[in-house]
Amino acid sequence: MLSTTLAAFMVAGAVQAQTLHAVRAAVTDHTVGTVSVVDLMTGEVLSRFNTGSPGGLRHAAAPGQVSMAQGQAGRVDVVDLGVTVESHGDHSDLKLSAPRLIPAVAQGPKPSHVLGGDGRLASFFDGDGSVVVVGGGSTATLRANVPHHGLAYPFRSAAGARLMVSHAAAAGARPGGVVLLDEEAKELVRNDDCPMLHGEATSGRIIGLGCGNGVLLLNTRTQEFRKVPYPAGTENGRMVRNLIGGANYHLFVGDFGPEAVTILDPDAGHFAVVDLPARRVAFTLDPQRADALFALTEDGQLHRIDTLSGKIVASAAVVQRYSLEGGSAVARPRLSAAGGVVAITDPMRSRLLVLDAATLAPQREVALPGTPLHVLAVAASGERH
């Protein structure tokens, strides 16, 4: 029998432990080199860091960290959002800390795709075709066959650590395939069936690559490739150029021409094309809640799409009209979803909007100086004792 004192201690301990949820986001500026970290649950701007130049955001190698590739400055920074989850077997602890900037983790001309996997971060530099891989306390540099707008994707196969690197027919040409390299950068496997390669994501053990003739899938465990061709009747030039992969659902979502998104079931090899009511400005997916895809159209409407049915299930006016004319020189909203919310930058009004992901109802508005552009949100849950 437990003593009264011990029983009281155990009850008190159980009461004191509470489950916490955190959702934080990094937000860059269109014209100046800054990145802000925002608590999406409270609207508080936690930190604002100066960087080398404006840049884009991607998930980094460690959970709770995002990378920022800065083409003008020729460097890649990492932003630690201050969200850490420690697993203890039967439960996980959530630790929140002040955000911090880790500057210049990789440097080179024109950094583009920066991809994390297997505890490593690989930065591809379009200017000279170099690849800088950081992880495990070391940094390695190698080169693609020629300079091009490419990618390098670190992953782990059943046989060990691997790196997938794109290749192109000539300097400056669009990549047409990939090679798989071992830990000594020795070529193991080559695939030349991905013309116009652009866009990549992972879902489970599968890496997907957007190609001119379909989506190329790599089983990272077996290192085997297979191609899922686009649906019959797809017009020439219409292809997936950006991909996002689901974590709790085995699927990929991507863009597909100016007025559609697509949902790919990699197991069935099936594409579902969802036509939008207007031209698409941006789209996103919460990998941990991949039953919903969000697309913002030119008329300022945000659409929630059921990825299982391929149907638009809700729409709401969230920002003013943003024309797609003017190219990349014009700042337009970007989206990110995590932890049950959708974050939307509104560059013309210098603000970040936070919406409920289920209902699209507004939750809060965060004022950000300048022209907020890219946003990437991260969510985590755990106990605090």
C-alpha positions in Angstrom: 0.0 0.0 0.0 1.3 3.5 -0.9 1.9 5.8 2.0 -0.4 8.8 2.3 2.6 11.1 1.6 3.7 9.2 -1.5 0.1 9.0 -2.9 -0.4 12.7 -2.4 2.9 13.4 -4.1 1.9 11.4 -7.2 -1.5 13.1 -7.4 0.1 16.5 -7.1 2.6 15.6 -9.8 -0.1 14.4 -12.2 -2.1 17.6 -11.6 1.0 19.8 -12.2 1.8 18.3 -15.6 -0.1 20.1 -18.4 -0.2 19.8 -22.1 1.0 22.9 -24.0 0.6 23.8 -27.7 2.8 26.2 -29.5 2.6 27.6 -33.0 5.3 30.0 -34.2 6.1 31.4 -37.6 9.1 33.1 -39.4 8.1 35.9 -41.7 10.5 37.6 -44.1 10.3 41.0 -45.9 10.1 41.6 -49.6 12.6 44.4 -49.8 14.9 44.4 -46.8 16.9 41.6 -45.1 14.9 40.8 -42.0 13.0 37.9 -40.5 10.5 38.2 -37.7 9.4 35.4 -35.4 5.7 35.6 -34.4 3.7 33.6 -31.8 0.6 32.8 -33.9 -1.4 31.9 -30.7 -1.0 35.3 -29.1 0.0 37.6 -32.0 3.2 38.6 -30.2 6.2 39.4 -32.3 8.9 37.6 -30.3 12.0 38.6 -32.3 13.1 40.5 -35.4 16.5 39.7 -36.9 18.6 41.5 -39.6 19.8 39.2 -42.4 22.0 39.7 -45.4 19.2 40.2 -47.9 15.5 39.2 -48.5 15.1 35.5 -48.9 12.8 32.5 -48.9 12.0 30.1 -46.1 12.1 26.3 -45.9 12.1 23.7 -43.1 15.6 23.1 -41.8 17.2 19.9 -40.6 16.0 20.2 -37.0 12.4 20.5 -35.9 11.6 24.0 -34.9 14.1 25.5 -37.3 13.7 27.1 -40.7 16.3 28.0 -43.3 16.4 31.3 -45.2 18.2 31.3 -48.6 19.3 34.8 -49.5 20.2 35.0 -53.2 21.5 38.6 -53.1 23.7 38.1 -50.1 24.9 34.6 -51.2 24.3 32.9 -47.9 21.9 30.7 -46.0 20.8 31.5 -42.4 18.9 29.3 -40.0 16.2 30.7 -37.7 15.6 28.7 -34.5 12.0 29.5 -33.5 12.6 28.4 -29.9 10.2 25.4 -30.0 11.8 22.1 -28.9 10.1 18.8 -28.1 11.9 16.2 -26.1 10.7 12.6 -26.1 10.6 10.6 -22.9 9.0 7.5 -24.2 5.6 7.6 -22.6 5.3 11.4 -23.1 7.1 14.4 -24.7 8.1 17.6 -23.0 7.7 21.0 -24.8 10.3 23.6 -24.2 9.9 27.2 -25.3 12.8 29.6 -25.5 13.7 32.8 -27.2 14.2 32.6 -31.0 17.7 33.0 -32.3 19.4 33.5 -35.7 22.2 31.2 -36.8 23.8 33.3 -39.6 25.7 32.0 -42.7 25.5 28.3 -42.1 26.3 28.0 -45.8 27.7 30.5 -48.4 28.0 30.6 -52.1 26.6 32.3 -55.3 22.8 32.3 -55.7 21.5 29.9 -53.1 18.1 28.4 -54.1 16.7 25.2 -52.8 17.7 24.4 -49.2 16.5 21.0 -48.0 16.7 19.2 -44.7 16.7 15.5 -44.1 18.4 12.8 -42.0 19.6 15.5 -39.6 21.4 17.3 -42.4 20.9 20.6 -44.3 21.8 20.7 -48.0 22.1 24.1 -49.8 22.3 24.2 -53.6 24.0 27.2 -55.1 22.8 28.0 -58.6 25.7 30.3 -59.4 28.4 27.6 -59.5 26.5 24.3 -58.9 28.0 23.8 -55.5 26.3 21.9 -52.7 27.0 22.6 -49.1 25.9 19.9 -46.6 25.9 20.7 -42.9 25.1 18.2 -40.2 26.6 16.0 -37.5 29.1 18.6 -36.6 30.7 18.7 -40.0 30.4 20.5 -43.3 31.0 19.0 -46.8 31.0 20.7 -50.2 30.6 19.0 -53.5 29.5 20.1 -57.0 26.7 19.2 -59.5 27.9 18.4 -63.0 27.2 22.0 -64.2 25.8 25.2 -62.6 22.0 25.2 -62.9 18.8 25.9 -60.9 19.0 22.6 -59.0 18.5 20.8 -55.7 20.2 18.5 -53.3 18.1 16.3 -51.0 19.7 14.4 -48.0 18.0 11.2 -46.9 18.7 7.9 -45.3 18.3 4.6 -47.1 18.5 1.1 -45.7 22.1 1.1 -46.7 23.1 4.4 -45.1 23.2 8.1 -45.7 22.5 9.3 -49.2 22.3 12.6 -51.1 20.2 13.2 -54.2 21.6 15.8 -56.5 20.1 17.2 -59.7 22.0 17.3 -63.0 21.5 19.3 -66.2 22.6 18.9 -69.8 24.4 22.2 -69.9 25.3 25.2 -67.7 22.1 27.2 -67.0 19.8 24.6 -68.4 16.9 23.2 -66.5 17.8 20.0 -64.7 16.6 16.8 -66.4 17.3 14.2 -63.7 19.1 13.2 -60.5 21.9 11.1 -59.2 22.1 9.4 -55.8 25.4 9.7 -54.0 26.8 7.8 -51.0 28.6 9.3 -48.0 31.8 9.5 -50.1 30.0 11.3 -52.9 30.2 8.3 -55.1 27.4 7.9 -57.7 25.2 4.9 -57.0 22.1 5.4 -59.0 21.2 7.8 -61.9 17.8 8.7 -63.3 17.4 10.9 -66.4 13.6 10.9 -66.6 12.7 14.2 -65.0 12.7 16.9 -67.7 12.3 20.5 -66.4 12.7 19.3 -62.8 11.4 21.8 -60.3 9.7 21.2 -56.9 10.3 18.5 -54.3 8.8 17.2 -51.1 8.7 14.1 -48.9 5.8 12.0 -47.6 6.8 9.0 -45.5 9.6 7.2 -47.2 8.9 8.8 -50.6 10.5 11.8 -52.1 8.5 13.4 -55.0 10.0 15.5 -57.8 8.0 17.7 -60.2 8.9 16.9 -63.8 7.6 18.0 -67.2 6.1 14.6 -67.9 4.9 13.6 -64.4 6.0 13.3 -60.8 9.1 11.2 -60.2 9.0 9.2 -56.9 11.9 7.8 -55.0 11.6 5.2 -52.4 14.3 6.3 -50.0 14.6 3.0 -48.3 15.1 0.9 -51.5 16.5 3.7 -53.7 14.1 2.7 -56.4 12.4 5.2 -58.8 9.0 5.2 -60.4 7.1 7.8 -62.5 3.5 8.8 -62.1 2.5 10.5 -65.4 0.1 13.4 -65.5 -3.6 12.7 -66.3 -4.4 12.0 -69.9 -5.4 15.2 -71.8 -3.1 17.4 -69.7 -2.0 20.2 -72.1 1.6 20.8 -73.0 3.5 22.9 -70.4 1.2 22.2 -67.5 3.2 20.6 -64.8 3.8 20.4 -61.1 6.4 23.0 -60.1 6.0 23.1 -56.3 5.2 20.2 -54.0 4.2 19.7 -50.4 4.1 16.3 -48.8 1.7 15.0 -46.1 3.0 13.4 -42.9 -0.2 11.9 -41.3 -1.6 11.2 -44.8 0.5 9.6 -47.6 0.0 12.2 -50.3 1.5 15.1 -52.2 -0.1 18.3 -53.2 1.2 20.7 -55.9 0.4 23.5 -58.3 -0.8 22.6 -61.7 -1.1 25.5 -64.1 -2.3 28.9 -63.1 -5.9 27.9 -62.0 -5.6 24.5 -60.4 -3.9 22.4 -57.8 -3.4 18.7 -57.8 -3.4 15.9 -55.2 -1.3 12.9 -55.8 -1.8 9.5 -54.1 1.6 8.0 -54.5 0.5 4.5 -53.6 -2.3 4.3 -56.2 -0.4 6.5 -58.7 -3.5 8.7 -59.0 -3.8 12.5 -59.6 -6.8 14.5 -58.6 -6.9 17.9 -60.4 -8.8 20.6 -58.5 -9.9 23.6 -60.7 -10.0 26.9 -58.8 -12.5 29.7 -59.4 -9.7 32.2 -60.2 -6.0 32.2 -60.8 -3.9 30.9 -57.9 -1.7 33.2 -55.8 -0.4 30.7 -53.3 -1.2 27.4 -51.7 -0.1 25.4 -48.6 -0.7 22.3 -46.6 -0.1 21.4 -42.9 1.9 18.2 -43.2 0.6 17.0 -39.8 -3.0 17.6 -40.8 -2.9 16.8 -44.5 -6.6 16.2 -45.0 -6.9 19.9 -46.0 -5.2 22.0 -48.7 -5.5 25.8 -48.7 -5.3 27.9 -51.9 -5.5 31.7 -52.2 -6.8 33.0 -55.5 -6.3 36.4 -57.2 -9.6 37.7 -56.0 -8.5 37.5 -52.3 -10.5 34.4 -51.5 -9.0 31.6 -49.5 -10.3 28.1 -50.3 -10.2 25.0 -48.1 -9.9 21.8 -50.2 -10.6 18.3 -48.8 -7.6 16.3 -50.1 -9.5 13.0 -49.8 -12.4 14.1 -52.0 -10.7 16.7 -54.0 -13.5 19.2 -53.4 -13.5 22.8 -52.3 -15.4 22.7 -49.0 -15.1 26.3 -47.7 -14.2 29.7 -49.1 -13.7 33.1 -47.4 -12.6 36.6 -48.5 -9.4 37.2 -46.5 -7.4 39.9 -48.3 -8.0 42.5 -51.1 -7.4 41.5 -54.7 -3.8 40.8 -55.6 -3.1 40.9 -59.4 -0.7 38.3 -60.8 0.6 40.8 -63.3 4.1 42.2 -62.8 6.0 39.0 -62.0 8.1 38.4 -59.0 8.9 42.1 -58.5 5.4 42.4 -57.0 4.9 41.3 -53.4 1.9 39.0 -53.0 0.6 37.0 -50.1 2.1 33.7 -49.0 0.5 31.0 -46.9 1.6 28.6 -44.2 -0.5 26.2 -42.1 0.4 24.5 -38.8 -1.3 23.6 -35.5 -4.8 24.3 -36.7 -4.2 27.8 -38.1 -3.4 29.3 -41.4 -1.0 32.3 -41.5 -1.3 34.7 -44.5 1.0 37.6 -45.2 -0.7 40.7 -46.6 2.2 42.8 -48.0 0.1 45.8 -49.1 -1.2 46.3 -45.6 1.9 45.4 -43.6 0.2 42.6 -41.6 0.1 38.9 -40.9 -3.4 37.3 -40.7 -4.1 34.2 -38.6 -7.2 32.2 -39.4 -8.8 29.1 -38.0 -7.9 26.3 -40.4 -11.2 24.5 -40.0 -13.6 27.4 -40.4 -11.3 30.0 -42.1 -12.6 32.5 -39.5 -10.1 35.2 -38.6 -8.4 34.8 -35.2 -6.0 37.7 -35.0 -4.1 40.3 -37.0 -0.4 41.0 -36.5 1.1 44.3 -37.6 4.6 43.9 -39.2 6.6 46.8 -40.5 7.6 46.9 -44.1 6.4 44.4 -46.7 5.9 41.0 -45.1 6.2 38.3 -47.7 7.3 34.7 -47.0 5.9 32.9 -44.0 6.6 29.4 -42.5 4.8 28.1 -39.4 5.8 25.4 -37.1 3.6 23.7 -34.4 4.5 21.5 -31.5 2.8 20.0 -28.4 4.1 18.5 -25.2 3.9 18.5 -21.5 5.3 21.0 -19.1 5.9 19.9 -15.5 
